[in-house]
Amino acid sequence: MNDADWAQLERGLRDKKSVDRFVAATQRMSTETTLEDLPRLMRLLGDGDHLVREAAASPIVKLRGPSALPELLVAYQRGLDEGYDNDGFTNALIELAEADKEAARSVLTALRSTGDASLEKNAEWLLEFVE
């Protein structure tokens, strides 16, 4: 995605006055982003807006797969800590775990011993979907 298209997509993600524009941006992000956009998508996981983080999860799952689990689970926990249910994020994580069980199991097993209690707890939870 070129810089102008990405800027337009981000404006849509941040437009709190138009749900339709947000949904369109989210759909576009899921269908049009490529591996070249991964650095931009990964930056969105650190965004201050939980909806932006959640919207970035699905294309990251699609493009990067289980190797993104550490970053995804950190962003996921941030939403939980902020009091959000993370429904879309939860679905993306479960789909990832179920789509590539062997790779997800390997990453999640390693994450269970990081020393980060939240990351370990979320890895343990997600392992339920690969066992």
C-alpha positions, 0 to 999 in steps of 0.5 A: 500500500502506498503512503497516500493509501495508508494515510487514508486508511489510518484516517478512516480508522481514527474517524470517530464520527463515522462508523461506516468509515471505520468499518470500511477502513478495517475491511480494506486493511484486511483485504489490501495490506501485504507483507510490505505493510507489516511494519505499519500494521505492527506499529498499530498494535502499540496504538493508544486506541483499542479499536485500532489495535484490534483492527490491526490484529486480523491482517497481522494474523493473516500476513505473519502468522504465529510468529506475531503471537508475542506482539499480538498477545501484548496488545491483546492484554493491553485491551483487557487491562483497559477494560475492553472485551477484545471480541474481534481480537479474541477471534483473530487469536483463536483463528490463528491458533487453530489454523496452524496448530503446530507452529502456534503450539511452539510459540505459545509453549515458549511464551509460557516461560517468559517471566511476564505473568500476563503473557504467560496466562494468555499463552496458556489460554490460547494453547487450549485451542491447539491441544 
